[in-house]
Amino acid sequence: MTIINLSIGPIVNHAVDDDWGTLNCARRKDNYDDRKDYYKELNQEMPDAEKKYVYKWSIKECERKKGMHDMEYTAFIFDIVIGFVCGLIGLLHLFDLKKDFVSNTGLIGLGCGVVGFVLTFVYVILNGLVYTQYYDDIMIKRDGDGIFAELEGDKYKCKYFDEEGNTPALYAKYSDLGKKQYNYNKDLEESYNSDEVSFCKVNPHSDSLLLLTICAKESYTPTLTRPFTYIASNGNTVKCQNLYVDDIESGITNKDKSDRFLTALILSIFVCLANIGLALFGFLLFRAPSDF
């Protein structure tokens, strides 16, 4: 399983966009300290949203991504090494060689199993956190139809609004990237050609400020310059019932990236269980070598 992990791991195989091993977390902490000093000079408190979702969020992101990078290499390589060593020693015992070394074999198995479990379990935790909370490319979160906001009364409500200042909640995480709306989907692409969608789209690149403004608060009132209306086939002016993200993917790179995270996470859980079995077997072997 660890060999499979090495072949699909998102960091080992460079599926992520940046080199997480060289992320400068110390610089982010210094920027945070400088910002706090700036507010102190003004005799003001840093706004909670800025503190929580700009600086602290960025620092945690850096620490967790860097930690996952280090643990992916460390845990995967260690698990392969102990698998090879323990397998070789077990093969020797299978042919009745080195019988006097059985108790030492048990001790080696116990130690390797415990260390392997700890390293792999830490990787599982970091992988899970990064997979569900972070992202590489900024992609506005939307549902399966490409909708990011819905009309309620005379205002639009952003589907993924959490609280003011929480901009990261509006972006698709690694765990979202496997969904059809973030990859090539013929039906979704064809649906974007209808009038109902064509005049109700917001481009996350050219209209990024407008899009973030719509989702900056729980509800948004359309302006005269951008009323979000279109002319229906009967000639009537109709309000857009939904707002769509004007960003259709032409490939499946996002799904590949998400699948690598998830597969490595699941396989690592099984490796944890295997390490527990190795430690238990090693303990029994060390305690009663004559029974084996």
Beta strands, then each sheet from edge to edge (+ up, - down):
strand 1: 147-152
strand 2: 155-158
strand 3: 201-202
strand 4: 219-220
strand 5: 229-231
strand 6: 237-239
strand 7: 242-245
sheet 1: 3+ 7+ 1- 2+ 4-
sheet 2: 5+ 6-
end
